[in-house]
Amino acid sequence: MKEKLQQIKEKAIAAIEQTNGLEMLNDVRMSVLGKTGELTSVLKGMKDVAPEDRPKVGQMVNETREAIEKLLEEKKIKFEQEAMKRRYESEKIDVTMPSTKKEHGNLHPITQVRNQITDIFGSMGFEVYEGTEIETDYYNFTALNTPQDHPARDMQDTFYLSPEFLLRTQTSSGQIHVMENEKPPIKIISPGKVFRSDDDATHSPMFSQMEGLVVDKGITLCDLKGMLDEFVKEVFGQETTTRLRPSYFPFTEPSVEVDVSCFQCHGKGCKLCKGTGWIEVLGAGVVNNKVLEGCGIDTDVYSGFAFGIGIERIAMLKYGINNIKLLFESDLRVLKQLDDEK
């Protein structure tokens, strides 16, 4: 029995020395000390040992087990230390190296400008109304004082879906929906996409517009001028001023084109303002009485003004973009330069 235990011990020591990892070491443990291991088999055979020899044999078995378990534990600690060392090496960080630059996304410049404009008018008490991109001919033209034979219909180059339905050419249709469903005082802006058959460096078949409408008692062109003065100062700088030029829109009377003093040369004349010192930014006017009356609003009591802002137009001026297509091509080289949130 002593020789057998010695053989088991020597075999176990040799197997332990040859192991190269925790998994192999566990296999050795199971082959010697497991339920079917060699040393366990010896213990199961104790019943065949003479009663007077059992204490001595039991002591030898325990000594052999303890020796093998000690070697297994020492080897296990060695493997764990080596594994920890490899992990430390793989996770080691050189704090003197430059950090990796993390790219961050930002909102599209059109979205940034739209949000800025919305915030400006929101601070003035305007509510936001978003209409549908598919409109009826009535809301897009007729209700805005544009009869069937009116030349303004040709000027818009409209995308018709059917004789009745079309892709809206202006967000002005939103003011009709609001005035039909709400009573004055009314103070809303209506941002959204509009569509026209027009395509060049400064025009796109689809672009963003923001309609503004105020209806209340005693509203005049002076109120429009004062509000626009505050708006352009917030967008282009506190030194910016506005001027109104007579124009024509079927749904406003009088109608005006709104210019701002050039925020680049401050009115001295430059390439941006084409030497005039002024830049056209939007159209506006006092709401035509026919439009108000068509929505059931008493023009003896109420009046209003409306304005339409081309969001791409504002973005192009603000960021110095000379081709509107740059705003739609999603070129990251362009978009990374146009971030107000940096």
Buried (B, 14 or more C-beta within 10 A) or exposed (E): BEEBBEEBBEBBBEBBEEBEEBEBBBBBBEBBBBEEBBBBEBBEEEEEBEEEEEEEBEEBBEEBBEBBBEBBEEBBEEBEEEEEEEEEEEEEEEEEEEEEEEEEEBBBBBEBBBBBBBEBBEEBEBEEBEBEBEBBBEBBBBBBBBEEEBEBBEEBEBBEEEEEEBBBBBBBBBBBBBBEEBEBEBBBBBBBEBBBEBEEEBBBEBBBBBBBBBBBEEBEBEBBBEBBEBBBBBBBEEEBBBEBEEBEBBBBBBBBBBBBBBBBBBBEBBEBBEEEBBBBBBBBBBBBBBBBEBBEBEBEEBBBBBBBBBBBBBBBBBBEBEEBEBBBEEEEEBBEEBBEEE
